[in-house]
Amino acid sequence: MICMRTDPAKWLTVLPLQYDSALGFWDRDAGLLCLSLIEAGADCRLVALGPSGVQKDQPLILASLEEMKTSAWWLQWKAEVVVLYSWAAPRYEPVARAIKASGARLIIRMDSDGLKSPRLGFFPFFKILYYSAKDSKKPYPFYASLVRTLAFRFCPAVYDRKVRSHLSHADFILIESPMAKQLLGRYLRMIGGEDSIPKIKVSPHVVKSSFKFSNQVTKRPIILGVARWNALQKDGPLFAKVLGMALQHNKDYAAVLIGSGGDFMKKLCGKFPPSVQQRIQIMGPQPHSSLLGHYQGSRILMFTSRFEGFPVSAGEALACGCTIIGPATLPSLNYIGSLGSGTLAPTRSAEDLAAALECEMDMWRRGERNPESIGEQWHSRVSSYLSAQELLRDYSPTQ
């Protein structure tokens, strides 16, 4: 006889970063998943770094990293399942170990393109560390990144063994695209972590369920960009160059750029002919809720990023019926493009990206893109509520 449970499943979502209500913790990642699990019927709270205690006005538990490293701290919450956004980073291995020792089922979220080690590509890995160090304004970014890359490649005790141990604690490992899954599996084979490979599942980042296609909003010929424009990772200069090349020959299209670093982009776009400049609207950071209208009213979202896991803005735009432009070298964009949701460039060169963008413009003109179908397809994959229902169905312990 099967006994159906009547009490809600106890879950925790964990983001081991300093909590700041102004940083949109509840609009994405662990915070959004927590709210969606509650909506789907679970008893769930978000765990983040901060002064120890339980918040009364929201489902939030704050603790120090040292507290999170002890199984006794996790035991008090009696969680059945914990979703840990740890990226398999060695510094959070003690947290993963403590969660598993508490008896909870552990799901680790990678937020990764799968390139987790210089063993998979020495120079690509070095570049990721270098660009990240530059964006974070760390001292001596070139030399610091080179030393870390060399250590990670040639000293297994420094990195490989810790990553292998970290992932060994997981019951399930969520990664954002099929290519990323393949790369992570290849890396685990290299370092003796074969036992963790069957645990890897493809799961894009969740987005708010309210982000969806609307037939009440007209899709206009607009190219959208949402990014931190002065971040090296996003490569604002390349984005501006591609935009200028494409808009010069496609006078029916305009562009809207949203995000920090707007002055930087204004300077770059200020070199374009007036006929191109007047079709580019550069906005600063906008409230997250306002992005919905931009996604619903635009046709194309473009990326020129040097690296990405699975951009949340891509999931939001796709769910609203936009198509995506970007380099096929990024695993998440390769996944998106393979499902007929955009046009990819074979390289990150301005010429290839501009050609892909103009091809995508033509497809919209010819009616070869069905935004309603694209929106429905991706909403079913990335909707936070639907994803929460799937997690509860597939990953909760049976009782």
Secondary structure, DSSP 8 states (H G I E B T S, - for coil): ------S--EEEEEEEEE--GGGTTTTSHHHHHHHHHHHTT-EEEEEEESSSEE-SSSSEEEE-HHHHT-HHHHHTTT-SEEEEE-TT-GGGHHHHHHHHHTT-EEEEE--S-S--SGGG-HHHHHHHHHHHHHHTT-SSHHHHHHHHHHHHHH-TTTTHHHHHHHHHT-SEEEESSHHHHHHHHHHHHHTT-GGGGGGEEE----B-TT----TTS---SEEEEES-TT-TTT-HHHHHHHHHHHHHH-TT-EEEEESS-HHHHHHHHTTS-HHHHTTEEE-----GGGHHHHHHH-SEEE---S--S--HHHHHHHHTT-EEEEETTSHHHHHHHHTTSEEEESSS-HHHHHHHHHHHHHHHHTT---HHHHHHHHHHHHBHHHHHHHHHHHHS---
